Structure formats: C-alpha cells, structure tokens
C-alpha cells in the first residue's frame, strides 16, 4: 500500500492537473483571435511551404483537441475548431503539428525512433489490461513480470516522445514569428497553450515510470 501511495497516487494527481491545465489554457486562448486573422489550416500551410514541404495533406476531423500528424499517411489532421479557427490557440496547435511534418521531412532522429517503437508500443498497450487483471485481481504472479516488460516499453516510448514534442513546439514558435503569421507579443498565448500541452506528455512519462517502479518493487517483495 505504501508503494501505491508514494508512486501511483501522485502521478494520478499530476495527470488530472495536466489535463485541467491544458483544457483551461486552451479554452482561454481559443477566444483570443490573432491579428492576421488566418485560420489554423492556413497557418499550417504557410509553415509547410516555407519548409519546402508540398506533399502533406491537411484535413479536419471531429473531436476536441484531436489534432495530430500521421507520418504513415503524411497527413496533418486538425480538429474542426483549430482547422477553421483564427485564434492564437488554433494557430499554435496547427503550427505544432506542422512542426512534426517538418521533423518527418528532415529525418529528425527522435521522431524516427518513436515511429519505430509504435508497433511494439501498440501491442504492449493492447495486452496491458489483461496483465493488470491477471496480475492484480487473480494474483497470477508471472504476469507481473510481463507487466514490467509492458511498462518498460511504454516508459521508453513516453521518454522518446518528450524531445519530439518539445522540438515540434520550438519549431512552431520559430516559424509563426519568422513567417509573420504572429507578432512577438502574440506569442504569449501560443507559449502558454503549447506549454500546457507539454505538461501532459511529462505527466504520461512520469505515470509510466511510476507504474514500472511500482511493479518492480512488488516483485522484489
């Protein structure tokens, strides 16, 4: 019980805080329009063109903050509110995803590493519920060792994700100013939105690491 209280509970609190932070920050800056009045889609297009990238499709999707870049399809996908939105939040998120496309086009090493880890990470995520149920609820001790392997994969993936996301945000901030899409004083909103988003990735890594350590300590007992 002490291991659970020390390792797991704080990460749960951190995860909840990170989600509240990103939602609150986004909801604030999505109401603040940029002076350029361009949409998130247009901002992503400008950033990509400036980088010499012309083979990435930009499309919208339903959902809240469902924005992502799919390297396997070379698709930059923006949620509807960011695709057509003209806010500082929308432009920041769109440029961040464009940053991932630039990483892909330039062969950014950490993105390539993360892409190589995706298949094994997906498999680990799929078997994780069975490991938890079998190991904790049915006391199948061998599954705890499998759980350690699963969380090791997830932790490595989350660790690799950190520099990928930080780098994409840095690229986004630089390009938004360099292209003249935003003025320097408007970057406050972008910095806050992307900073809050970064906290969710930190929380995910800390959570995976804490669960990994928790299982290791249990097996040692």
Secondary structure as GFF3:
##gff-version 3
##sequence-region A 1 221
A	DSSP	alpha_helix	2	3	.	.	.	ID=ss1
A	DSSP	pi_helix	4	9	.	.	.	ID=ss2
A	DSSP	alpha_helix	10	29	.	.	.	ID=ss3
A	DSSP	alpha_helix	40	50	.	.	.	ID=ss4
A	DSSP	beta_strand	57	61	.	.	.	ID=ss5
A	DSSP	beta_strand	68	70	.	.	.	ID=ss6
A	DSSP	beta_strand	75	79	.	.	.	ID=ss7
A	DSSP	alpha_helix	80	83	.	.	.	ID=ss8
A	DSSP	alpha_helix	88	106	.	.	.	ID=ss9
A	DSSP	alpha_helix	109	132	.	.	.	ID=ss10
A	DSSP	pi_helix	133	137	.	.	.	ID=ss11
A	DSSP	alpha_helix	141	178	.	.	.	ID=ss12
A	DSSP	three_ten_helix	184	186	.	.	.	ID=ss13
A	DSSP	alpha_helix	187	220	.	.	.	ID=ss14
###
